[in-house]
Amino acid sequence: MNSEMQPEEIGDVAKLLQAVPEELISTGSAGLDEMLGGGIARSSSVYVCGSTGSGKTILAEQMAYASAAAGINVLYMYVAGFSESIVNRVRNLQNFEFFDAGAFNVSVAYHDIFPVIRAAQSTDLLYSITSVIQKQRAGLIVIDSIRTVLERLDEFEKGQKSLRQLTEFVSEQNLVAVLVGEYQQDDIVRQPQFAFADGVILLTAPYEASDGKRHIRVLKMRGVNHSSDGQEVCITSSGLQVDSETSPESDAQIGIA
């Protein structure tokens, strides 16, 4: 096998070596940013995984509004019929200090991708996503839930191919993709998409933990010097926060299930 690089590859590597490091994208949680070595690097596709009720969507929304506050356009893609309605989404977001009503559906644009999924054509899915990203001029994209999307495509291999193409597009365009999904650690070990993901954040719901508390762990994150140690988290009016950031405030106190 020829291991020599092609001329175009040499040029690409040279550009990377000369490039100035990009600023990191904040998660909206100072404690999680610290775990990540400052935040999430651009050109990254990051999975936010966990069971129902673990706080995945809250973290994704928190990241979206933190990015919007920093001047970054956000595209938040959801699957109508398999996630909360827009009315319920706004009602729940109003519980949190990070929510900016002026940014809702403006700098944080919501887009239903169910019509494309219903067609069960993964190539159309990729085209639809990239065209909407370009229209919104988004720097951060969220797909909630990526597992729902993949399970409703007709062919597994085509879905995996579209995911790889999406991560390549994110990398080439210097974006950040947050892929929210109901995945457990066993899924992360077995399923192929996690091998080419740039990052994986795993959340644990209170009913899964022996201490009855929420936890977060960064399983992988390319481009930053991250901590792999698990940390306790809580959901407060500030959003999902690493426990050391704030005095604990129970989920029930802010009306979060």
C-alpha positions as CSV (number, residue, x, y, z in Angstrom):
1,M,0.0,0.0,0.0
2,N,1.3,3.5,-1.0
3,S,1.5,5.6,2.2
4,E,2.7,8.7,0.5
5,M,0.4,11.8,0.6
6,Q,-1.0,13.3,-2.5
7,P,0.0,16.9,-3.4
8,E,-3.5,18.2,-2.5
9,E,-3.3,16.4,0.9
10,I,0.1,18.0,1.6
11,G,-1.4,21.4,0.9
12,D,-4.3,20.7,3.2
13,V,-2.0,19.6,6.0
14,A,0.2,22.6,5.6
15,K,-2.8,24.9,5.9
16,L,-3.8,23.2,9.1
17,L,-0.3,23.5,10.6
18,Q,-0.2,27.2,9.9
19,A,-3.7,27.9,11.1
20,V,-4.4,30.0,14.2
21,P,-6.4,27.9,16.7
22,E,-10.1,28.7,16.6
23,E,-12.0,30.1,19.6
24,L,-14.0,27.4,21.4
25,I,-17.8,27.4,21.4
26,S,-19.3,27.6,25.0
27,T,-21.8,25.1,26.2
28,G,-23.5,27.8,28.4
29,S,-22.2,25.9,31.5
30,A,-19.0,27.2,33.0
31,G,-18.4,23.9,34.7
32,L,-18.9,21.8,31.6
33,D,-16.7,24.2,29.6
34,E,-14.0,23.6,32.2
35,M,-14.4,19.8,31.8
36,L,-14.0,20.3,28.0
37,G,-10.9,22.4,28.4
38,G,-12.7,25.6,27.4
39,G,-15.5,24.5,25.2
40,I,-16.2,22.7,21.9
41,A,-13.8,23.3,19.0
42,R,-15.2,24.4,15.6
43,S,-15.4,21.8,12.8
44,S,-16.7,19.3,15.4
45,S,-19.7,16.9,15.4
46,V,-20.6,16.1,19.0
47,Y,-23.2,13.6,20.4
48,V,-25.2,14.5,23.5
49,C,-26.4,11.1,24.7
50,G,-28.5,9.8,27.6
51,S,-31.8,8.3,28.6
52,T,-35.2,10.0,28.7
53,G,-35.1,12.7,31.4
54,S,-31.3,12.9,31.6
55,G,-31.3,16.6,30.4
56,K,-30.1,16.2,26.8
57,T,-32.5,18.6,25.3
58,I,-32.0,21.2,28.0
59,L,-28.3,21.1,27.4
60,A,-28.7,21.4,23.7
61,E,-31.1,24.4,24.1
62,Q,-28.7,25.9,26.6
63,M,-25.8,25.6,24.1
64,A,-28.0,27.1,21.3
65,Y,-28.9,30.2,23.3
66,A,-25.4,30.7,24.6
67,S,-24.1,30.6,21.0
68,A,-26.8,33.0,19.9
69,A,-25.8,35.4,22.7
70,A,-22.3,35.2,21.3
71,G,-23.4,36.3,17.9
72,I,-23.6,32.8,16.3
73,N,-26.6,31.8,14.2
74,V,-28.1,28.5,15.3
75,L,-30.3,26.0,13.4
76,Y,-32.2,23.7,15.7
77,M,-33.7,20.8,13.8
78,Y,-36.4,18.6,15.4
79,V,-38.8,15.9,14.3
80,A,-42.5,17.0,14.7
81,G,-44.6,14.3,16.3
82,F,-41.6,12.8,18.0
83,S,-40.6,15.8,20.1
84,E,-42.4,18.5,22.0
85,S,-44.5,21.0,20.1
86,I,-43.3,24.5,19.5
87,V,-45.8,25.8,22.1
88,N,-44.6,23.4,24.7
89,R,-41.0,24.1,23.8
90,V,-41.5,27.8,24.5
91,R,-43.4,27.1,27.7
92,N,-40.6,25.0,29.0
93,L,-37.8,27.3,27.8
94,Q,-39.4,30.2,29.8
95,N,-38.3,28.3,33.0
96,F,-34.7,29.1,32.2
97,E,-32.7,32.3,32.4
98,F,-30.7,31.4,29.3
99,F,-33.8,31.7,27.1
100,D,-34.0,34.8,25.0
101,A,-37.5,35.4,23.5
102,G,-36.0,37.8,21.0
103,A,-33.7,35.1,19.7
104,F,-36.4,32.5,19.4
105,N,-36.9,31.5,15.7
106,V,-34.6,34.4,14.7
107,S,-30.9,33.8,15.7
108,V,-32.1,30.4,17.0
109,A,-34.1,29.1,14.1
110,Y,-36.3,26.0,14.5
111,H,-36.8,23.7,11.5
112,D,-39.0,20.5,11.3
113,I,-37.2,17.8,9.2
114,F,-40.0,15.3,9.5
115,P,-41.2,15.8,5.9
116,V,-37.8,14.8,4.6
117,I,-37.7,11.7,7.0
118,R,-41.2,10.7,5.9
119,A,-39.8,10.4,2.3
120,A,-37.3,7.9,3.7
121,Q,-34.5,9.2,1.4
122,S,-31.3,9.7,3.3
123,T,-29.7,11.5,0.4
124,D,-32.6,14.0,0.4
125,L,-32.1,14.3,4.2
126,L,-28.5,15.4,3.7
127,Y,-29.4,17.9,1.0
128,S,-32.2,19.3,3.0
129,I,-30.0,19.8,6.1
130,T,-27.1,21.4,4.3
131,S,-29.4,23.8,2.3
132,V,-31.2,25.0,5.4
133,I,-27.9,25.4,7.2
134,Q,-26.6,27.6,4.4
135,K,-29.9,29.6,4.3
136,Q,-29.7,30.3,8.0
137,R,-25.9,30.9,7.8
138,A,-25.7,28.8,11.0
139,G,-22.5,28.3,12.9
140,L,-24.1,25.8,15.3
141,I,-26.6,23.1,14.3
142,V,-28.6,20.9,16.5
143,I,-30.5,17.7,15.5
144,D,-32.9,16.5,18.2
145,S,-33.1,13.6,18.0
146,I,-30.6,12.1,15.6
147,R,-31.7,8.6,16.7
148,T,-35.3,9.4,15.7
149,V,-34.0,10.5,12.3
150,L,-31.9,7.4,11.7
151,E,-34.6,4.9,12.9
152,R,-37.0,6.4,10.4
153,L,-34.8,6.1,7.4
154,D,-35.4,3.0,5.3
155,E,-31.8,1.8,5.0
156,F,-29.2,1.6,7.8
157,E,-26.2,1.9,5.5
158,K,-27.6,5.0,3.7
159,G,-28.2,6.6,7.1
160,Q,-24.7,6.0,8.2
161,K,-23.3,7.3,4.9
162,S,-25.4,10.5,5.3
163,L,-24.1,10.9,8.9
164,R,-20.5,10.7,7.6
165,Q,-21.2,13.2,4.9
166,L,-22.8,15.5,7.4
167,T,-19.8,15.4,9.7
168,E,-17.5,16.1,6.7
169,F,-19.7,19.1,5.8
170,V,-19.5,20.4,9.4
171,S,-15.7,20.0,9.4
172,E,-15.3,21.7,6.0
173,Q,-17.6,24.6,6.8
174,N,-16.0,25.2,10.3
175,L,-19.3,24.6,12.1
176,V,-20.3,22.8,15.2
177,A,-23.0,20.1,15.1
178,V,-24.8,18.9,18.3
179,L,-26.5,15.5,17.7
180,V,-28.9,14.7,20.5
181,G,-29.9,11.0,20.9
182,E,-31.3,8.5,23.3
183,Y,-28.1,6.4,23.4
184,Q,-26.6,4.5,26.3
185,Q,-22.9,3.6,26.9
186,D,-23.5,0.1,25.3
187,D,-24.9,1.8,22.1
188,I,-21.9,4.1,22.0
189,V,-19.5,1.2,22.1
190,R,-21.4,-0.9,19.4
191,Q,-22.7,1.6,16.9
192,P,-20.4,2.8,14.1
193,Q,-21.3,6.5,14.0
194,F,-19.6,7.1,17.3
195,A,-16.2,6.0,15.9
196,F,-16.1,9.0,13.5
197,A,-17.8,11.5,15.9
198,D,-15.5,14.2,17.2
199,G,-17.1,14.2,20.7
200,V,-19.5,12.2,22.9
201,I,-21.1,13.6,26.1
202,L,-23.1,11.1,28.2
203,L,-25.7,12.2,30.6
204,T,-27.2,9.9,33.3
205,A,-30.7,10.4,34.7
206,P,-31.4,10.3,38.5
207,Y,-33.3,6.9,38.2
208,E,-30.2,5.3,36.6
209,A,-27.8,6.3,39.3
210,S,-27.3,4.6,42.7
211,D,-27.2,8.0,44.4
212,G,-30.4,9.2,42.7
213,K,-28.6,12.2,41.1
214,R,-27.7,13.3,37.6
215,H,-24.2,12.9,36.2
216,I,-22.3,13.9,33.1
217,R,-19.2,12.5,31.5
218,V,-17.2,13.5,28.5
219,L,-16.3,10.2,26.8
220,K,-14.4,11.8,23.9
221,M,-13.7,15.3,22.5
222,R,-11.2,16.0,19.8
223,G,-9.4,19.2,19.7
224,V,-9.4,20.0,23.4
225,N,-7.7,18.8,26.5
226,H,-10.8,17.5,28.3
227,S,-11.5,15.7,31.6
228,S,-12.9,12.2,31.4
229,D,-14.0,12.2,35.0
230,G,-17.7,12.0,35.7
231,Q,-19.3,14.9,37.5
232,E,-22.6,15.4,39.3
233,V,-24.9,17.9,37.6
234,C,-28.2,19.5,38.5
235,I,-30.9,21.4,36.5
236,T,-31.7,24.8,37.8
237,S,-33.1,28.0,36.4
238,S,-29.7,28.6,34.9
239,G,-30.0,25.3,33.0
240,L,-27.9,22.1,33.3
241,Q,-25.0,23.0,35.5
242,V,-22.1,21.0,36.9
243,D,-22.9,20.8,40.6
244,S,-20.0,23.0,41.8
245,E,-21.2,25.9,39.7
246,T,-24.2,26.8,41.8
247,S,-26.1,25.8,44.9
248,P,-28.3,22.8,44.2
249,E,-31.9,23.6,43.2
250,S,-34.2,20.6,42.6
251,D,-35.8,20.0,39.2
252,A,-39.2,20.1,40.8
253,Q,-38.6,23.7,42.1
254,I,-38.4,25.0,38.5
255,G,-41.1,22.7,37.1
256,I,-38.8,20.4,35.1
257,A,-39.8,16.7,34.8
